[in-house]
Amino acid sequence: MKRDTSRAQGPFIIYAAMVAAMVFWAFSFIWTKMVLVHYRPFTILLVRLVLSVLVMAVLDRWLRRIQRIERAHLKHILLLSFLQPFVYFVGETYALDYVSSTVAAVCVATIPLFAPSVSYLFFGERVRPFNFAGIVISIAGVVMVVLRDDAAWAASLTGFLFLLLAVVTALAYSVLLIRLPGNYNVYSIIYYQNLVGIGWFLIAFLCFDLGHARAAGIHWEALPPLLALAVFASSLAFVFFTHGIRKLGITKANACTNIIPVFTAIFAFLLLGERFSLLNIAGMLLVIVGLFMSQMGHALLATGKNFFFRQRP
């Protein structure tokens, strides 16, 4: 009798897709570091976004997910795109000029920590003591990550402030996203955000990076990580993660994002030669423990859009 393996393969495929998305997002910090050697942030982000929009447009010929945005809602998309990808990626990418890939990944991974607090402030949702304890533990872990053994700052204060900008922007974006009128699917929102975001980054590129880009010329060694950022981190990872949310649910899917800093630390050690003290490693572990505690048994937001508290366009 032939064994039916369709059910057994289903969960494996779902979790494989989720792990692939986490690996792509973890690598995004490494790829950005590689490209920053040759080009400035606005140049990188403009090219990355253009390529990502092209990839999503091609994927949509298969997925058929992009919806038409009503004219009355364009102002909301304009504001959302200013916060993310524009301000968010400015904070994250400029931070990588000052801090290691792992420090950046750990700090960005704390975005879901503040989801319960934001939910309470803007939507009246209760914050459970267990979740609050997780927030406190993870914040302590972040402090340990950015300190050396002698209690001095291991990470640049400027870089840390850029990361703080990214975290705050992501939370503000999440609140506005929940209040976005219309019943648009996530794929459509991201596609139009990135499309409008190209305009924001084009203005910044022309004002700040055009001269540098001309002088730098074409560096072919920067092309592979730049393409990887657009195709894997900004496009495929998003598709895989969205699929995982539908199959696993919001809480389980968000819990998977907690392993991103671990992957980033491993890749940064192997590819970039980054080193960590025992204090830093203990801090990373605390962040991950706190992240699990902050999400355990608590749906971040019941609207179905909550995963943007840890979204990476």
C-alpha positions, 0 to 999 in steps of 0.5 A: 500500500502506497503511503500518503506523504502529502500531510507529512510534507506540509509542515516540513515545507512550511517550516523550511520556508520560515527558516529560509526567510530567517536566514535571508533576513539574517544575511541582510545585515552581512550583505549590507555591510559588504555593499557599504564598503563601496557605496553610501546608504542612499545609493544602496537603498535606492538600487535595492528598492528598485530591484525589489519592486521589479522582483515583486512585480514579476512574482505577482504575475504568478501570485496575482496579489497586487490590488488597486489602491483607492485614490483616497488612500494614497495619502496614507500609503505616502505616509507609511512609505515615508516611515518604512522603508524610508526612515526605517532603512535610513536608521538601520543602514546608517547604523551598520556604518558604525556597529557590527552586523550582530549588534544591529540584528540584536537591536532590531530584533527587539522591535516585537518587544514593544508591541504589547506596550504599543497595543496598550497605549493605542488600542487598550490591550492589556500587557501581561506581567509575563510579557512585561518581564520578557521586555525587561530581560531583553532590554538588559540583554541589549545593554550587555550586547553593546557593552565591553567586559569593562562596562565601556561601550562596545558599540558606537553611540551614533550607531545605537541611536540610528538603530533606536530610530529604526525601532521607534519608526517601525513601531510608529509604522505599525500603529499607522498600518493598523489604521490604514483604511481599506481591506488591502492584502499585505503583498499589495501594501508592501509593493506600493510602499516600496514603489512610493519609497523609491521616490523618497530615496531618489530625492535623498540620493540626488541630494546626498549620494549622487556625487559619491556614486559617480566617483565610485563607479561600478564595483562588480563585487558589490553586485551579488550582495546587492542583488541578494538584498533585493531578491532574497531579503526584500522579496522572497523572505517576505513571501515565505514569511507571509505564507508562514503566518497564514499556516502557523499563525501570527504568534508562532511566526513571530517567534521564529524571528527570534533566531535571526540574531543567532544566524547573524552572529554565526554568519558575521563570525564566519564571513566578516570575522566579527568577535564577541566577548562572553558578556556580549554572548550572554546578552544575545541569549538574554535578548532571545529569552526575553523575546520568547517571553514577551510573545509567549501566549500573547497575540501581538495584535488581533488584526492580522497585520501585527507581524509588521512589528518585525517586518523587513521589507 
